[in-house]
Amino acid sequence: MTNKTVLHAKHLECGAKMVDFYGWEMPINYGSQIEEHHAVRTNAGMFDVSHMTIVDIQGSDAKAFLRRLVINDVAKLEVAGKALYTGMCNEEGGVIDDLIVYFYTDTEYRLVVNSATREKDLAWINKQAADYSVTITERPEFAMIAIQGPQAKAKVATLLTAEQTAAVDGMKPFFSVQAGDLFIATTGYTGENGYEIALPADMAADFWQQLVDAGVTPCGLGARDTLRLEAGMNLYGLDMDETVSPLAANMAWTIAWDDADRNFIGRDVLTAQRAAGDQHKLVGLVMEAKGVLRTGLKVITEHGEGVITSGTFSPTLGYSIAMARVPRAVKLEDTVQVEMRKKSVDVKVIKPSFVRNGKKVC
Amino acid sequence: MSNIPSELKYATSHEWVRNEGDGTVTIGITEHAQGLLGDMVFVELPDVGDEISTGDDVAVAESVKAASDIYAPVSGEVIEVNEDLEDSPELVNSDAFGDGWLFKVKLDDAAELDALLDAEGYANSIDDE
């Protein structure tokens, strides 16, 4: 059975081409993925992300539970509304999902997890919670819209009440606030400023239309992918999964090792991997020649083989970029080869970050 | 429903062929095909002078989404390629049957055109997909 978000009819009204995305019928584009991509980089675009899963974690053990569940340490979160990007690993140190944790109090947190992994995430979270005094509540009654781009905040501002405007005034990146009916977060997946807004499902279609009327461009999953890859952000299922260590997925920065007593799931395995230094690493690749780097292509280096985890044409840069998992000894600025169709092509290794705030950074 | 001009011939692999009436043809990909591929970012064309045979993979259309082979719908010699596609591959999206043409071929055997589909035949073939 195919799921539809409450915005499904709005997508069709906006001329969307719909595709199946892990059981959800979602817009891939509304005519041109590249035009939608540029709208986000230069003005403002929006994405229906209602298929993502909001899970509230509440209870006296909420903090202790999350300190066990995820590899980053929620004890770092001290200011209400602050958000934290992290991973949730299995006992073998593989990534079950990447997620954002929003903090309210030591007994109230909100997680946003991927739609593609919803069922296994919820099963895992519930299983791990058995010994903790917490309640785990999925919130399907919310829709979510991400509005991104240099003009995103200004466009949203035209829709907010005075009270909501005051609530978001000066809000730094990676924060969130409940303002009236809107849960507004300064998080996103494009490398641009903007908001991710959760709101009651019955308000979503009107809000979407008001954003259209304010000049925000509806954007599909196609543009979401080229934008996130330019920003060097991981996509679950391509750049990491349960068979991949966060150390091999450019997620080492999300592991909090400092408190030696904090026994997060997978810690033993990750500690041993870190000491051994034998994990591959995730790097960026750029290819200014013709052609497009694609997922699954083999990367040949003097230190051994690697693989492209995500590749695309970068509409902002005008050439192809990719993320690749390669032997750890490969260095930034190295030239390596990618096997493409009938030829081998030189590509440059860089940090996996290509475009930020509309500007080239690679 | 995609536009399928009646004066053209078609291959089931989504190439169109326009008979120029002088022993040469112009070849492109259909509007239906460009729609499936999405935004075009590179088009790799054959070289002028190449001898091509029906069914050969002779060009590559790279969209944001995927790389797709383009097959020779007829045999002959490539006599011209659409150089505008070098800088503007999106012409394939915006005008698949016009400015987005790919290359021209001098036919080895004009009778080969008879083996291609007419507009109705092509419309039926994409309905069956």
Interface residues (C-beta under 8 A of the other chain):
Chain A: N29 S32 Q33 I34 G222 T226 K290 G291 V292 R294 T312 F313 P315 R341
Chain B: G38 D39 V41 F42 E44 V60 E62 V64 K65 A66 A67 E90 N93
